[in-house]
Amino acid sequence: QVQLVESGGGLVQPGGSLRLSCAASGSIFSLNAMGWYRQAPGKQRELVATIASGGYINYADSVKGRFTISRDNAKNTVYLQMNSLKPEDTAVYYCYGDIDYGLGRGDYWGPGTQVTVSS
């Protein structure tokens, strides 16, 4: 059984910063691509950023220059540093992982963490 758990969400003023963390646990053989997606009320879930096992990174245009994704493979953890936050960044943020659990490989999602940007 593999689980992803996010932490670090909350309420922040426009222009502020937050750092999200996502820890993977369970019968993990290796972590492949990991990333962050978000879903605002009334909207579809959208990609925020992904990072491959080899370090290749992809960002949504809306967050380039403001958000930074990173990973610590020794801790099975992926991070999202969010700076210069805007009200339109308000959403539930979900961690994603393409994980090899030894007997197979699958896509896993965390339960989500709320990020609210408001004055």
C-alpha positions as CSV (number, residue, x, y, z in Angstrom):
1,Q,0.0,0.0,0.0
2,V,1.3,3.4,-1.0
3,Q,0.1,6.7,0.5
4,L,0.8,10.3,-0.3
5,V,0.2,13.0,2.3
6,E,0.4,16.7,1.7
7,S,1.1,19.4,4.3
8,G,1.8,23.1,4.5
9,G,-1.4,24.6,3.1
10,G,-3.2,27.5,4.7
11,L,-4.3,31.1,4.5
12,V,-1.8,33.7,3.2
13,Q,-2.0,37.3,2.0
14,P,-1.4,38.2,-1.6
15,G,2.4,38.5,-2.2
16,G,3.1,36.0,0.6
17,S,4.7,32.6,0.5
18,L,3.9,29.0,1.4
19,R,5.8,25.8,1.2
20,L,3.9,22.5,0.5
21,S,5.4,19.1,1.3
22,C,4.2,15.7,0.1
23,A,5.6,12.6,1.7
24,A,5.2,9.2,0.1
25,S,5.1,6.1,2.4
26,G,4.5,2.4,2.1
27,S,5.9,-0.3,-0.1
28,I,7.9,2.0,-2.4
29,F,10.5,0.5,-4.7
30,S,11.2,3.7,-6.6
31,L,9.6,7.1,-7.2
32,N,9.3,8.2,-10.9
33,A,7.7,11.5,-11.8
34,M,6.1,13.4,-9.0
35,G,4.2,16.7,-9.1
36,W,1.6,19.1,-7.9
37,Y,-1.8,19.8,-9.4
38,R,-4.5,22.1,-8.2
39,Q,-8.3,22.5,-8.4
40,A,-10.1,25.7,-7.8
41,P,-13.9,25.8,-7.1
42,G,-15.8,25.2,-10.3
43,K,-12.7,24.5,-12.3
44,Q,-11.0,21.3,-13.6
45,R,-7.9,20.0,-11.9
46,E,-4.8,21.5,-13.6
47,L,-1.1,20.8,-13.6
48,V,1.1,23.1,-11.5
49,A,4.5,21.5,-11.7
50,T,6.1,18.1,-12.2
51,I,9.6,16.8,-11.6
52,A,11.0,13.6,-13.1
53,S,13.2,11.2,-11.4
54,G,16.1,12.5,-13.4
55,G,15.3,16.1,-12.4
56,Y,13.5,17.4,-15.5
57,I,11.0,20.0,-14.4
58,N,7.9,21.3,-16.0
59,Y,5.8,24.3,-14.8
60,A,2.5,25.7,-15.8
61,D,2.9,29.1,-17.4
62,S,0.8,30.7,-14.7
63,V,3.3,29.8,-12.0
64,K,6.7,30.1,-13.8
65,G,9.1,32.4,-11.9
66,R,7.0,32.2,-8.7
67,F,6.8,28.5,-7.8
68,T,9.7,26.0,-7.4
69,I,9.3,22.3,-7.3
70,S,12.0,20.1,-5.7
71,R,12.3,16.5,-4.4
72,D,14.3,14.7,-1.8
73,N,14.5,11.1,-2.9
74,A,16.1,9.9,0.4
75,K,12.9,11.1,2.2
76,N,10.5,10.2,-0.6
77,T,9.3,13.8,-0.5
78,V,8.4,16.4,-3.0
79,Y,8.1,20.1,-2.2
80,L,6.5,23.1,-3.8
81,Q,7.8,26.5,-2.8
82,M,5.2,29.1,-3.7
83,N,6.2,32.8,-3.7
84,S,4.4,36.0,-4.8
85,L,1.1,34.3,-4.3
86,K,-2.0,35.7,-6.0
87,P,-5.7,35.3,-5.2
88,E,-6.0,33.2,-8.3
89,D,-3.6,30.6,-6.8
90,T,-6.4,29.8,-4.3
91,A,-7.2,26.1,-4.8
92,V,-6.9,22.6,-3.3
93,Y,-3.4,21.4,-4.1
94,Y,-2.9,17.7,-4.8
95,C,0.3,15.8,-4.8
96,Y,0.8,13.2,-7.5
97,G,3.3,10.3,-7.8
98,D,4.1,7.7,-10.4
99,I,5.4,5.1,-8.1
100,D,6.9,1.7,-8.5
101,Y,5.9,-0.5,-5.6
102,G,7.9,-3.6,-6.6
103,L,5.1,-5.8,-7.8
104,G,3.8,-3.1,-10.1
105,R,3.6,0.6,-10.9
106,G,0.8,3.0,-10.5
107,D,-0.4,6.6,-10.2
108,Y,-1.1,7.9,-6.7
109,W,-2.7,11.0,-5.4
110,G,-2.8,12.7,-2.0
111,P,-6.0,13.8,-0.3
112,G,-5.2,17.5,-1.1
113,T,-4.3,20.6,1.0
114,Q,-6.2,23.9,0.8
115,V,-4.3,27.0,-0.2
116,T,-6.2,30.3,0.2
117,V,-4.7,33.6,-0.9
118,S,-6.7,36.5,0.4
119,S,-6.4,39.8,2.3
